[in-house]
Amino acid sequence: MGEITKAIRIQQNGDPEEMKLVDVELPALGANDVLVRHEAVGLNYIDVYFRTGLYPQEMPGKLGMEGAGVVEAIGSDVTYVKVGDRVAYAGQPIGAYAVKRVMPQDTLVVLPDSISFEQGAAMMLQGLTVQYLLNDSYTVKAGDTVLLHAAAGGVGLIAVQWLKALGARVIGTVGSAEKAELAKSYGCDETIIYTSEDFVARTRELTNGNGVNVVYDSIGKDTFMGSLDCLAPRGTMVTFGNATGAVPAFEVGMLAAKGSLKVTRPTLMTYVHDRPMLEEMAKDLFARVTSGQVKIEINQRYPLADVSKAHTDLESRKTTGSTILIP
């Protein structure tokens, strides 16, 4: 029998209460596998999608897309990491909500000593997401004006700092006056409280009717059409999340009518499962964090056993910045 560890499992899709901390047996180590003992695990909105069934998986279901910890054992063909290395990762396979796990070496990167395990667990998925959003989905240039939804969230606060470092003007949408203050403290130039202001009209007003170069939208269904109306001609719409549900089908000719717009729907998995790309992205992210250009704000910590409370708080918009689970 293999080593027994503790991990979160769900027997069916549903509410946060479906998540239970149970004993699981670790599988045998394959040639390209690594045994990681987690020091911290990241919490992300994608975890909610897997829990509720928006993103399907086989049952019993696993949860969690990122973590940081120490390598305890490696398979015979592993070359990216060695026993004792501090490592962090984001991406498939799902299952980071665990004390220990066996995973393929492909998504693991060595964590610099200058970055803590908690920072590592809090920043990989969100930080690598920001890296590709600002460099590949649309290449942000100095002088660009950007509309960033959920500017006070985990991705949002990282993106605000990174955008300012690139010389962009950042207009951020937030849900409350407190979140507006938080986003501004990270460098957001203008904030729009979407619960009490029309974000389309306000964005047009703030840009003298010109619109923005790019919209970064993780909200999905509720904001997609409005986001298109915030764009300048030839602007780019980057839709990368579904906090309010998936974007419904639309007539592609509408993009022509609205000003030769571009729409892209990227996912982090495309990037992190391309090893050379992952290494370059991680290097860029680590350099920006180590230099202090991007600060990783961990505003919530929960024991792994309290993951139901963590999900409830995330879904009710009570969290800001990054959230981690401690095994």
C-alpha positions as CSV (number, residue, x, y, z in Angstrom):
1,M,0.0,0.0,0.0
2,G,1.2,3.5,-0.8
3,E,1.7,6.4,1.6
4,I,-1.6,7.9,2.9
5,T,-2.0,11.6,2.9
6,K,-4.9,14.1,3.4
7,A,-6.7,15.7,0.4
8,I,-10.0,17.4,-0.4
9,R,-12.4,15.3,-2.5
10,I,-16.0,15.9,-3.7
11,Q,-18.4,13.0,-4.4
12,Q,-20.7,15.2,-6.5
13,N,-20.8,18.7,-7.9
14,G,-22.5,21.3,-5.8
15,D,-22.1,23.7,-2.9
16,P,-18.9,24.3,-0.9
17,E,-20.1,21.7,1.7
18,E,-19.4,19.0,-0.9
19,M,-15.7,19.4,-0.2
20,K,-14.4,16.9,2.4
21,L,-10.9,16.4,3.8
22,V,-10.3,12.7,3.5
23,D,-7.5,10.1,3.6
24,V,-6.1,9.2,0.1
25,E,-3.5,6.8,-1.0
26,L,-0.6,8.3,-3.0
27,P,0.0,6.5,-6.3
28,A,3.4,4.9,-7.1
29,L,5.9,7.3,-8.6
30,G,6.2,7.0,-12.4
31,A,9.4,7.8,-14.3
32,N,8.5,11.4,-14.9
33,D,6.7,12.0,-11.6
34,V,7.5,14.1,-8.6
35,L,6.2,13.8,-5.0
36,V,5.6,17.3,-3.6
37,R,4.8,18.1,0.0
38,H,2.8,21.3,0.0
39,E,3.6,24.2,2.3
40,A,0.8,26.3,0.8
41,V,-1.9,25.9,-1.9
42,G,-3.6,28.6,-3.9
43,L,-7.3,29.3,-4.2
44,N,-8.7,30.5,-7.5
45,Y,-12.1,31.0,-9.2
46,I,-11.4,28.1,-11.5
47,D,-11.7,25.9,-8.5
48,V,-15.3,27.0,-8.1
49,Y,-16.0,26.0,-11.8
50,F,-14.7,22.5,-11.1
51,R,-16.6,22.2,-7.9
52,T,-19.9,23.3,-9.4
53,G,-19.5,21.3,-12.6
54,L,-19.1,24.2,-15.0
55,Y,-15.9,22.4,-15.9
56,P,-16.7,18.7,-15.7
57,Q,-14.5,16.0,-14.2
58,E,-14.8,12.4,-13.1
59,M,-16.0,11.7,-9.5
60,P,-14.8,11.5,-6.8
61,G,-13.5,15.0,-7.9
62,K,-10.3,16.7,-7.0
63,L,-9.8,20.5,-6.7
64,G,-6.9,23.0,-6.9
65,M,-4.6,24.2,-9.6
66,E,-1.6,25.6,-7.9
67,G,0.7,25.1,-5.0
68,A,4.2,25.5,-3.6
69,G,6.3,23.1,-1.5
70,V,9.3,20.8,-1.3
71,V,10.2,17.9,-3.5
72,E,10.3,14.7,-1.5
73,A,11.0,12.1,-4.2
74,I,11.5,12.0,-8.0
75,G,11.0,9.4,-10.7
76,S,14.0,7.9,-12.7
77,D,13.6,10.3,-15.7
78,V,13.0,13.6,-13.8
79,T,15.4,16.3,-14.9
80,Y,13.6,19.6,-14.1
81,V,13.8,19.4,-10.3
82,K,15.6,17.4,-7.6
83,V,14.9,16.1,-4.1
84,G,14.9,19.0,-1.6
85,D,14.1,21.7,-4.2
86,R,11.6,24.4,-3.3
87,V,9.0,24.3,-6.2
88,A,5.8,26.0,-7.3
89,Y,3.4,25.2,-10.1
90,A,0.1,26.1,-11.7
91,G,-1.9,24.0,-14.1
92,Q,-3.1,20.5,-14.8
93,P,-3.5,17.9,-13.4
94,I,-6.1,19.2,-11.0
95,G,-5.6,18.2,-7.3
96,A,-3.6,20.8,-5.4
97,Y,-5.9,20.7,-2.4
98,A,-3.8,18.1,-0.6
99,V,-1.0,17.8,1.9
100,K,1.1,15.8,-0.5
101,R,0.6,14.8,-4.2
102,V,2.3,13.0,-7.0
103,M,2.4,15.0,-10.2
104,P,4.3,15.1,-13.5
105,Q,7.4,17.2,-13.6
106,D,6.3,19.3,-16.6
107,T,4.5,22.2,-14.7
108,L,6.9,22.4,-11.8
109,V,9.4,25.3,-11.6
110,V,12.1,25.9,-9.0
111,L,11.0,28.7,-6.6
112,P,13.8,31.3,-5.9
113,D,14.8,31.6,-2.3
114,S,13.7,35.2,-2.4
115,I,10.1,34.2,-2.8
116,S,8.2,32.5,0.1
117,F,6.1,29.3,-0.3
118,E,3.0,31.4,0.5
119,Q,3.9,33.9,-2.2
120,G,4.6,31.0,-4.6
121,A,1.3,29.3,-3.9
122,A,-0.6,32.7,-4.2
123,M,1.0,33.9,-7.4
124,M,1.7,31.2,-9.9
125,L,-1.8,30.8,-11.5
126,Q,-2.6,34.5,-11.2
127,G,0.9,35.8,-12.0
128,L,1.4,33.6,-15.0
129,T,-2.0,34.5,-16.2
130,V,-1.1,38.2,-16.0
131,Q,2.2,37.5,-17.8
132,Y,0.5,36.0,-20.9
133,L,-2.4,38.5,-20.8
134,L,-0.1,41.5,-21.0
135,N,2.5,40.0,-23.3
136,D,0.7,37.6,-25.7
137,S,-3.1,38.0,-25.7
138,Y,-2.4,41.7,-26.3
139,T,1.0,43.3,-26.1
140,V,0.6,46.3,-23.7
141,K,2.7,49.3,-24.7
142,A,3.5,52.5,-22.8
143,G,0.6,54.9,-23.4
144,D,-2.1,52.3,-23.9
145,T,-5.3,52.7,-22.0
146,V,-6.6,49.5,-20.5
147,L,-10.0,48.5,-18.9
148,L,-9.5,45.9,-16.3
149,H,-12.5,44.2,-14.7
150,A,-12.2,42.9,-11.1
151,A,-9.3,45.2,-10.5
152,A,-9.2,44.4,-6.7
153,G,-9.1,40.6,-7.2
154,G,-6.1,38.4,-7.2
155,V,-5.3,38.7,-10.9
156,G,-6.5,42.3,-10.8
157,L,-4.0,43.6,-8.2
158,I,-1.1,41.8,-9.9
159,A,-2.2,43.2,-13.3
160,V,-2.6,46.8,-12.1
161,Q,1.0,46.8,-10.8
162,W,2.4,45.2,-13.9
163,L,0.4,47.5,-16.3
164,K,1.7,50.5,-14.5
165,A,5.3,49.2,-14.8
166,L,4.7,49.0,-18.5
167,G,3.5,52.6,-18.7
168,A,-0.2,52.0,-19.3
169,R,-3.2,54.0,-18.1
170,V,-5.4,51.6,-16.0
171,I,-9.2,52.0,-15.6
172,G,-10.4,49.3,-13.2
173,T,-13.9,48.1,-12.3
174,V,-14.6,47.1,-8.7
175,G,-17.7,46.2,-6.6
176,S,-17.3,48.6,-3.7
177,A,-15.7,51.8,-2.5
178,E,-13.3,49.8,-0.3
179,K,-12.2,47.8,-3.3
180,A,-11.8,51.0,-5.3
181,E,-9.4,52.3,-2.6
182,L,-7.5,49.1,-2.7
183,A,-7.1,49.1,-6.5
184,K,-6.0,52.8,-6.4
185,S,-3.4,52.0,-3.7
186,Y,-1.8,49.6,-6.2
187,G,-1.7,52.2,-9.0
188,C,-5.1,52.0,-10.7
189,D,-5.6,55.4,-12.4
190,E,-9.4,55.4,-12.4
191,T,-11.9,53.1,-10.7
192,I,-15.5,52.4,-11.7
193,I,-17.8,50.9,-9.1
194,Y,-19.9,48.8,-11.4
195,T,-22.6,48.2,-8.8
196,S,-23.6,51.9,-8.9
197,E,-22.1,53.2,-12.2
198,D,-22.6,52.3,-15.8
199,F,-19.1,51.0,-16.7
200,V,-19.6,51.5,-20.4
201,A,-20.7,55.1,-20.2
202,R,-18.0,55.9,-17.6
203,T,-15.2,54.3,-19.6
204,R,-16.3,56.4,-22.7
205,E,-16.3,59.5,-20.5
206,L,-12.9,58.8,-19.1
207,T,-11.4,58.3,-22.6
208,N,-13.1,61.4,-24.2
209,G,-15.3,59.0,-26.2
210,N,-12.4,57.2,-27.8
211,G,-12.6,53.9,-25.9
212,V,-9.7,51.8,-24.6
213,N,-7.0,49.7,-26.5
214,V,-7.8,46.5,-24.6
215,V,-10.3,45.1,-22.2
216,Y,-9.3,42.3,-19.8
217,D,-12.5,40.5,-18.7
218,S,-12.7,37.6,-16.3
219,I,-16.4,38.3,-15.4
220,G,-17.9,36.7,-18.5
221,K,-21.6,36.7,-19.4
222,D,-22.6,39.9,-17.5
223,T,-19.9,42.2,-18.9
224,F,-19.0,40.8,-22.3
225,M,-21.2,42.9,-24.5
226,G,-20.6,46.0,-22.5
227,S,-16.8,45.4,-22.7
228,L,-17.0,45.4,-26.5
229,D,-18.6,48.8,-26.4
230,C,-15.7,50.2,-24.3
231,L,-13.2,49.4,-27.1
232,A,-11.6,51.9,-29.5
233,P,-11.7,50.9,-33.2
234,R,-9.4,47.9,-33.8
235,G,-9.3,47.3,-30.0
236,T,-8.8,43.9,-28.4
237,M,-11.2,42.1,-26.1
238,V,-9.5,39.5,-23.9
239,T,-12.1,37.3,-22.2
240,F,-10.4,34.9,-19.8
241,G,-12.9,33.9,-17.1
242,N,-16.5,33.2,-16.3
243,A,-17.3,34.5,-12.9
244,T,-20.9,35.2,-13.9
245,G,-21.2,32.4,-16.4
246,A,-19.9,31.5,-19.8
247,V,-20.1,34.1,-22.6
248,P,-23.1,33.3,-24.9
249,A,-22.7,32.7,-28.6
250,F,-22.6,35.9,-30.6
251,E,-22.7,37.0,-34.3
252,V,-19.1,37.4,-35.4
253,G,-20.1,40.2,-37.9
254,M,-20.9,42.3,-34.8
255,L,-17.1,42.8,-34.4
256,A,-17.0,44.5,-37.7
257,A,-19.9,46.8,-36.9
258,K,-18.3,47.8,-33.6
259,G,-15.0,48.9,-35.2
260,S,-13.0,45.9,-36.5
261,L,-12.6,44.5,-33.0
262,K,-10.5,41.5,-32.1
263,V,-11.6,38.9,-29.5
264,T,-9.5,36.2,-27.9
265,R,-10.3,33.6,-25.3
266,P,-7.0,32.3,-23.9
267,T,-6.4,29.8,-21.1
268,L,-3.3,29.4,-18.9
269,M,-3.1,25.7,-19.8
270,T,-2.0,26.4,-23.3
271,Y,1.0,28.3,-21.9
272,V,2.1,26.2,-18.9
273,H,2.1,23.0,-20.8
274,D,4.6,24.4,-23.3
275,R,7.8,23.9,-21.3
276,P,10.1,26.6,-22.9
277,M,7.2,29.1,-22.7
278,L,6.5,28.2,-19.1
279,E,10.2,28.7,-18.1
280,E,10.3,32.2,-19.8
281,M,7.0,33.2,-18.3
282,A,8.0,32.1,-14.8
283,K,11.4,33.9,-15.1
284,D,9.6,37.1,-16.0
285,L,7.2,36.7,-13.1
286,F,9.8,35.9,-10.6
287,A,12.0,38.8,-11.7
288,R,9.1,41.3,-11.3
289,V,8.2,40.0,-7.9
290,T,11.8,39.8,-6.6
291,S,12.5,43.3,-7.8
292,G,9.4,44.6,-5.9
293,Q,7.8,45.8,-9.1
294,V,4.9,43.4,-8.4
295,K,3.9,42.7,-4.8
296,I,1.8,39.6,-4.1
297,E,-0.9,40.5,-1.6
298,I,-2.1,37.5,0.4
299,N,-5.2,38.9,2.1
300,Q,-6.8,35.7,3.2
301,R,-5.4,32.4,4.7
302,Y,-7.5,29.4,5.6
303,P,-6.6,26.0,7.0
304,L,-7.1,23.3,4.2
305,A,-9.9,21.8,6.4
306,D,-11.8,25.2,6.2
307,V,-11.9,25.2,2.4
308,S,-15.7,25.4,2.4
309,K,-15.5,28.8,4.1
310,A,-12.8,29.9,1.7
311,H,-15.0,29.1,-1.3
312,T,-18.1,30.7,0.3
313,D,-16.1,34.0,0.9
314,L,-14.7,33.9,-2.7
315,E,-18.1,33.5,-4.3
316,S,-19.7,36.2,-2.2
317,R,-17.0,38.7,-3.3
318,K,-15.6,39.0,0.3
319,T,-12.0,38.3,-0.7
320,T,-9.4,40.7,-2.2
321,G,-6.0,40.0,-3.6
322,S,-4.8,36.4,-3.2
323,T,-6.1,33.6,-1.0
324,I,-4.1,30.6,0.2
325,L,-4.9,27.3,2.0
326,I,-2.5,26.0,4.5
327,P,-2.3,22.1,4.6
